[in-house]
């Protein structure tokens, strides 16, 4: 579930602005151009849906088992 949420957050582009500003701040030390480096949202080429679905199913099963155990 954690990895699915992490991938979802990165793929939405939240860190793209941070990455662009860090590249501008440390431009003197970098040897690559900004065009050659992809933003983090484009670097992840897979979807977070399978991880979120399996994590949600596992969380629901754990909650059901806990409810049965506590009865």
Backbone as ProteinMPNN parsed JSONL, in Angstrom:
{"seq_chain_A": "XXXXXXXXXXXXXXXXXXXXXXXXXXXXXXXXXXXXXXXXXXXXXXXXXXXXXXXXXXXXXXXXXXXXXXX", "coords_chain_A": {"N_chain_A": [[0.827, -1.18, 0.0], [1.942, 1.233, 0.808], [4.006, 1.614, -1.102], [2.481, 1.776, -3.42], [1.01, 4.148, -2.961], [3.155, 5.925, -2.8], [4.216, 5.796, -5.416], [1.993, 6.764, -6.797], [1.889, 9.43, -5.866], [4.336, 10.449, -6.826], [3.97, 10.132, -9.581], [1.945, 11.964, -10.104], [3.176, 14.379, -10.369], [4.096, 15.992, -8.341], [6.706, 16.307, -7.365], [8.024, 17.384, -9.514], [8.314, 20.168, -9.786], [9.932, 20.733, -7.588], [12.206, 19.27, -8.328], [12.948, 20.618, -10.676], [13.57, 23.144, -9.636], [15.731, 22.516, -7.973], [17.568, 21.694, -9.876], [18.037, 24.105, -11.161], [19.194, 25.526, -9.08], [21.557, 24.154, -8.579], [22.927, 24.284, -10.974], [25.485, 24.921, -11.868], [27.137, 22.827, -11.099], [26.214, 20.681, -12.501], [26.496, 18.521, -15.328], [24.809, 17.785, -17.291], [22.232, 18.849, -19.544], [19.083, 20.522, -18.897], [17.116, 19.552, -20.561], [17.89, 16.975, -21.153], [17.446, 15.497, -18.899], [14.857, 13.724, -17.423], [11.73, 14.564, -15.806], [10.678, 13.374, -12.524], [8.038, 12.349, -12.634], [7.763, 11.424, -15.219], [9.677, 9.502, -15.322], [8.877, 7.193, -14.021], [7.454, 4.489, -15.374], [5.272, 2.84, -14.987], [2.018, 1.9, -13.723], [0.361, 2.765, -10.662], [-1.879, 1.49, -9.87], [-2.235, -1.466, -9.673], [-0.728, -2.037, -7.336], [-2.031, -0.446, -5.435], [-4.585, -1.58, -5.458], [-4.13, -4.261, -4.628], [-3.043, -3.716, -2.11], [-5.213, -2.462, -0.845], [-7.1, -4.538, -0.816], [-5.759, -6.373, 0.821], [-5.632, -4.865, 3.193], [-8.369, -4.633, 3.801], [-9.046, -7.364, 4.186], [-7.447, -7.891, 6.424], [-8.695, -6.203, 8.294], [-11.225, -7.393, 8.444], [-10.538, -9.929, 9.445], [-9.493, -9.143, 11.922], [-11.781, -8.09, 13.121], [-13.333, -10.414, 13.299], [-11.716, -11.937, 14.982], [-11.778, -10.402, 17.316], [-14.315, -10.806, 18.235]], "CA_chain_A": [[0.0, 0.0, 0.0], [2.836, 2.38, 0.896], [4.68, 1.804, -2.388], [1.466, 2.231, -4.371], [0.75, 5.566, -2.704], [4.359, 6.675, -3.156], [4.264, 5.88, -6.877], [0.907, 7.651, -7.202], [2.287, 10.816, -5.579], [5.408, 10.842, -7.745], [3.445, 10.206, -10.952], [1.087, 13.13, -10.267], [3.998, 15.537, -10.704], [4.33, 16.834, -7.169], [8.13, 16.565, -7.202], [8.604, 17.949, -10.728], [8.699, 21.559, -9.514], [11.086, 20.662, -6.687], [13.356, 18.811, -9.103], [13.356, 21.697, -11.583], [14.217, 24.219, -8.863], [17.043, 22.029, -7.528], [18.458, 21.712, -11.042], [18.439, 25.496, -11.392], [20.05, 25.961, -7.984], [22.854, 23.49, -8.688], [23.225, 24.201, -12.401], [26.921, 25.039, -12.098], [27.784, 21.541, -10.877], [25.65, 19.664, -13.382], [27.072, 18.424, -16.674], [23.719, 17.49, -18.216], [21.263, 19.912, -19.761], [17.767, 20.248, -18.327], [16.319, 18.806, -21.522], [18.314, 15.581, -21.158], [16.982, 14.837, -17.685], [13.397, 13.658, -17.343], [11.174, 14.781, -14.465], [10.348, 12.105, -11.856], [6.735, 11.816, -13.033], [7.922, 10.718, -16.484], [10.646, 8.416, -15.161], [8.16, 5.98, -13.628], [6.663, 4.103, -16.533], [4.216, 1.882, -14.675], [0.897, 2.447, -12.977], [0.294, 2.405, -9.254], [-3.172, 0.854, -9.608], [-2.164, -2.831, -9.127], [-0.238, -2.014, -5.959], [-3.076, 0.111, -4.581], [-5.683, -2.549, -5.368], [-3.722, -5.379, -3.765], [-2.902, -3.192, -0.755], [-6.546, -2.228, -0.297], [-7.694, -5.852, -0.538], [-5.073, -6.905, 1.998], [-6.056, -4.081, 4.347], [-9.745, -5.027, 4.117], [-9.007, -8.708, 4.755], [-6.899, -7.783, 7.771], [-9.72, -5.599, 9.143], [-12.262, -8.412, 8.646], [-9.977, -10.933, 10.353], [-9.393, -8.539, 13.249], [-13.136, -8.01, 13.66], [-13.745, -11.775, 13.66], [-10.896, -12.34, 16.121], [-12.164, -9.682, 18.529], [-15.629, -11.275, 18.7]], "C_chain_A": [[0.881, 1.257, 0.0], [3.506, 2.661, -0.449], [3.707, 2.283, -3.449], [1.146, 3.705, -4.207], [1.948, 6.431, -3.074], [4.465, 6.853, -4.666], [3.181, 6.817, -7.394], [1.29, 9.109, -6.998], [3.36, 11.286, -6.553], [4.872, 11.015, -9.162], [2.512, 11.398, -11.165], [1.871, 14.4, -10.558], [4.289, 16.463, -9.549], [5.799, 17.232, -7.064], [8.774, 17.163, -8.443], [9.089, 19.378, -10.504], [9.924, 21.598, -8.604], [12.341, 20.255, -7.45], [13.863, 19.9, -10.03], [14.065, 22.814, -10.821], [15.584, 23.783, -8.345], [18.039, 22.002, -8.685], [18.928, 23.126, -11.351], [19.412, 25.968, -10.318], [21.462, 25.389, -8.106], [23.287, 23.329, -10.14], [24.726, 24.252, -12.686], [27.635, 23.69, -11.973], [27.313, 20.473, -11.851], [26.316, 19.694, -14.754], [26.008, 18.133, -17.714], [22.818, 18.708, -18.377], [19.93, 19.521, -19.131], [16.903, 19.422, -19.272], [16.665, 17.317, -21.534], [17.778, 14.803, -19.961], [15.462, 14.89, -17.615], [12.928, 13.985, -15.927], [10.782, 13.437, -13.841], [9.012, 11.513, -12.295], [6.81, 11.065, -14.36], [8.869, 9.529, -16.362], [9.979, 7.104, -14.751], [7.198, 5.605, -14.746], [5.545, 3.13, -16.241], [3.179, 2.526, -13.773], [0.936, 1.97, -11.523], [-0.977, 1.647, -8.913], [-3.057, -0.578, -9.08], [-1.688, -2.88, -7.679], [-1.301, -1.472, -5.007], [-4.234, -0.868, -4.405], [-5.308, -3.703, -4.447], [-3.545, -4.927, -2.317], [-4.245, -2.954, -0.086], [-7.229, -3.544, 0.056], [-7.06, -6.47, 0.71], [-5.504, -6.179, 3.263], [-7.476, -4.442, 4.762], [-9.798, -6.424, 4.728], [-8.457, -8.694, 6.18], [-7.92, -7.198, 8.737], [-10.836, -6.598, 9.44], [-11.77, -9.478, 9.623], [-9.848, -10.393, 11.771], [-10.769, -8.444, 13.904], [-13.629, -9.39, 14.089], [-12.987, -12.237, 14.903], [-11.358, -11.667, 17.416], [-13.549, -10.075, 19.032], [-15.401, -12.456, 19.56]], "O_chain_A": [[0.603, 2.22, -0.715], [3.568, 3.81, -0.886], [4.064, 3.108, -4.291], [1.024, 4.432, -5.193], [1.787, 7.534, -3.597], [4.771, 7.947, -5.142], [3.419, 7.583, -8.327], [1.04, 9.94, -7.871], [3.293, 12.41, -7.051], [5.273, 11.94, -9.868], [2.306, 11.807, -12.307], [1.281, 15.404, -10.956], [4.69, 17.608, -9.759], [6.108, 18.371, -6.712], [9.975, 17.429, -8.429], [10.16, 19.753, -10.981], [10.839, 22.393, -8.816], [13.412, 20.825, -7.244], [15.072, 20.091, -10.161], [15.05, 23.369, -11.307], [16.504, 24.598, -8.284], [19.226, 22.262, -8.488], [20.073, 23.332, -11.754], [20.344, 26.719, -10.605], [22.441, 26.058, -7.777], [23.94, 22.346, -10.491], [25.179, 23.667, -13.67], [28.623, 23.443, -12.664], [27.977, 19.447, -11.999], [26.654, 20.758, -15.271], [26.28, 18.225, -18.911], [22.664, 19.502, -17.45], [19.676, 18.346, -18.866], [16.043, 18.667, -18.818], [15.825, 16.489, -21.886], [17.672, 13.577, -20.014], [14.858, 15.956, -17.731], [13.638, 13.716, -14.958], [10.576, 12.462, -14.564], [8.866, 10.291, -12.325], [6.007, 10.165, -14.604], [8.861, 8.642, -17.216], [10.463, 6.026, -15.096], [6.242, 6.329, -15.024], [4.917, 2.632, -17.175], [3.426, 3.556, -13.145], [1.477, 0.909, -11.214], [-1.139, 1.202, -7.777], [-3.735, -0.898, -8.103], [-2.189, -3.677, -6.885], [-1.457, -1.98, -3.896], [-4.799, -0.971, -3.316], [-6.093, -4.08, -3.576], [-3.863, -5.676, -1.394], [-4.401, -3.214, 1.107], [-7.863, -3.656, 1.104], [-7.762, -7.026, 1.555], [-5.717, -6.812, 4.298], [-7.76, -4.548, 5.955], [-10.526, -6.641, 5.696], [-8.957, -9.413, 7.045], [-8.008, -7.643, 9.881], [-11.341, -6.647, 10.562], [-12.504, -9.883, 10.525], [-10.078, -11.131, 12.73], [-10.908, -8.689, 15.103], [-14.273, -9.522, 15.13], [-13.572, -12.867, 15.783], [-11.333, -12.28, 18.483], [-13.921, -9.712, 20.147], [-16.355, -13.037, 20.077]]}, "name": "protein", "num_of_chains": 1, "seq": "XXXXXXXXXXXXXXXXXXXXXXXXXXXXXXXXXXXXXXXXXXXXXXXXXXXXXXXXXXXXXXXXXXXXXXX"}
